[in-house]
Amino acid sequence: MKERLDKYLSSQTALSRKEAQKAIKEKRVFLNGTVIRAADTKVDTESDTVSLDGQPLTYQQYVYYMMDKPEGVVSATKDRAERTVLDLLPPDLRRDGLFPAGRLDKDTTGLLLITDDGDYAHRMLSPKKHVKKRYIATLDREPEDSIVSAFASGIILGDGTVCKSGHAEPLGGSRVALEISEGKYHQVKRMFAALGYHVEALRRVQIGGLTLDKGLNPGEVRVLTAEEAKKVFC
Ligand code: URA
C-alpha cells in the first residue's frame, strides 16, 4: 500500500499530521536512508523503511490494545469536559485513528479494547456475531437464587425492551458474574434494575475468549498480539 509520508508518520507514531510535517521540514525523517523534504512523498508501506530521529519505524497497519479502564474516564476519543480513555495512553502507543471498540460507562471498570481497525470493532460489536461479554456486578444486596432463571429466560427492561438470555452466576455476597452477548445502553445496570437491584460497581473481565490481563493496574494498557486480538471471536 502507498501512503503519503506525513500520513504514514501520524498513523505510526504519536505525531499529529501537523507535527509530522514539521518533523519532515526539520529533516528528522529519512526514507530508505535519504532525508526527505516533501510531506506528500509516497511511501510503500511494505517495502520502504522510514526513520524518525534516527529510529527506524516498523509499519503496523492496525494496532490492538487492552486497557483496564479505571473509574472516572469516558469511553470516547474526545470530550470537552471529561478525561477520555485515549488520554490515558502512554505517548509511545498513541497514533492517529485510535478509538475504544465498544463503550463502558464512566463508572464501569475493566476490559476495554482500543484499536484503529474499524472493521474489527464493527465485527466485535455486531449483534450477529454474538460476542459474549462477562461482567462482575456488585449489587446493593445479596441476590435471590431466582435471578439465575430470570436471566436465562431473558429480562424485559423497564421500557419494554426484551433482552436475549444471559448467564448469571452468584459469586457469594452481593457479587454476581453475568455473561451477555448484547451491548445495549447501560444494559447490565438496566437488567438488574428490572429485577429490583441496584448495581453499585461493575467490571468487565472478558470479551469472547479474551480475558482481562490481571497484571494490568487500573488505567494501564498493553499491546495485544494479532492472535490475542482474534480471541474475542472465539
Ligand atoms: N452495561 C452497563 O450497564 N454498563 C456498562 O458500562 C457496560 C454494560
Residues whose N, C-alpha, C, O or C-beta is under 5 A from the ligand:
A	BS01	URA	R103 L104 D105 T108 H186 Q187 V188 K189 R190
